Amino acid sequence: MKRLLNFTVKLLVSGGLLCYLVASTDLAGFAAVFTRAIPAYFLLAVLFFVLSNALGAVQWYALLRAQDLTISLRQATVLYWIGVFFNNVLLGNIGGDALRIYDVRRITGDGTGGAAATFLDRFVGLFSTCTLAMLAFATVDAVRDANLVSVVFPVWLALVAFLAIGLSRRASGLLERLVCPLLPATVARLVVDLRQSIVVYRHRLGLLAAVWCVSLGVQLSRILVYWSAGLAVGLHAGLWNFVGFQPTAAIIAAVPISIGGLGVRENVLVQLFGSLGFEESLALAMSLLGYASGILASLLGGLAFAVRRIERRGEGVETGEQQ
């Protein structure tokens, strides 16, 4: 019942924000934008999303292997795509991640290592998103004038602090001793196991650096999705403005008050590109096309889910083939 209520509230938030945008937009102009859209650029947006997922699977696989988990790149790729499908198409924020962790546990017998790798996968992605946005702040006047650094910089600073604590045995151990007595015994045990798995990465700093480089490619590809969608509808704002604006919208949309950030992301992008003088109809069409390209690309994960086969550890593990 609580889960249903939570979903209903998020659905109302997303629906309400989208209705607000539609009501304040010239509908005739909005429809005209789509009739003039260039399909080739929309296809390019889909391909950039596919590229981001391919790189994301490599990133997650590297983090899994650092946990000494017996999983192949093909298996990790299939599970990653399935997770993206559940997150994007089925409108869940963490449902796909939970499924990834569950499947890794069934394959390897180790759920904690899978959880640590998946958590760090998300963490590095957010850190890379903030880094790209701040790079745009430093180089583009229009992005700097939007004063978005007040939104992104605190998040980036918090991530740096959290990473330093997480990789330090002493600091993370102290935090564990302070927090765990306040938690139920089962949850406290999960926190202890997760901390021990994350500390493993302190001995793999070279790997973390390589993963971060891949993650920058993942996040840049996601930005190029919206840049291509902008070209499709005639929103020629310059790539660096997208580098500053799209990550900011993604960070704000990550706050779990809506369905997959839908509505929140669109409002933020409309406001940001509106500050450059672009019509609401263009910015809204760009955002919705970018979102639609992600949905379309994610359907590959639905196909992988339909044909997957996962056997428990010790049964001859296979993933990605129908029984």
FENHUQUI-V726098 format. One line per field, one symbol per residue. ss: DSSP state (H for helix, E for strand, C for the rest). phi: phi as a letter, one per 40 degrees, with the letter a starting at -180 (. if undefined). burial: b if it has 24 or more other ideal C-beta (glycine too) atoms within 12 Angstrom, else e. A space follows every 50 residues. Layout:
ss: ???
phi: ???
burial: ???
This chain:
ss: CHHHHHHHHHHHHHHHHHHHHHHCCCHHHHHHHHHCCCHHHHHHHHHHHH HHHHHHHHHHHHHHHHCCCCCCHHHHHHHHHHHHHHHHCCCCCCHHHHHH HHHHHHHHCCHHHHHHHHHHHHHHHHHHHHHHHHHHHHHCHHHHHCCCHH HHHHHHHHHHHHHHHHHCHHHHHHHHHHHHHHCCHHHHHHHHHHHHHHHH HHHCHHHHHHHHHHHHHHHHHHHHHHHHHHHHHCCCCCHHHHHHHHHHHH HHHCCCCCCCCCCHHHHHHHHHHHCCCCCHHHHHHHHHHHHHHHHHHHHH HHHHHHHCCCCCCCCCCCCCCCC
phi: .cccccccccccccccccccccccbcccccccdcccccdccccccccccc cccccccccccccccccfccacccccccccccccccccccgbcbdccccc cccccccbgbccccccccccdcccccccccccccccdcbbccccccfccc cccdcccccccccccccccccccccccccdccbddccccccccccccccd cccbcccccccccccdccccccccdcccccccbgccbgcccccccccccc ccccccbacggcgcdcccccccccccgccdcccccccccccccccccccc ccccccbcabbcdgbgcbbhbcc
burial: eeeeeeeeebeebbeebbeebbeebeeeebeebbeebeeebbebbbebbb bbbbbbbbbbbbbbbbbebebeeebbbbbbbbbbbbbbbbbbbebbbbbb bbbbbbbbebbbbbbbbbbbbbbbbbbbbbbbbbbbbeebebbeebebbe bbeebbeebeeebebbbeeeebeebbeeeeeeeeeeeeeebbbbbbbbbb bbebeebbeebbebbbbbbbbbbbbbbbbbbbbbbebebbbbbbbbbbbb bbbbeebbbbbbbbbbbbbbbbbbbbebbbbbbbbbbbbbbbbbbbbbbb bbebbeebebeeeeeebebbeee
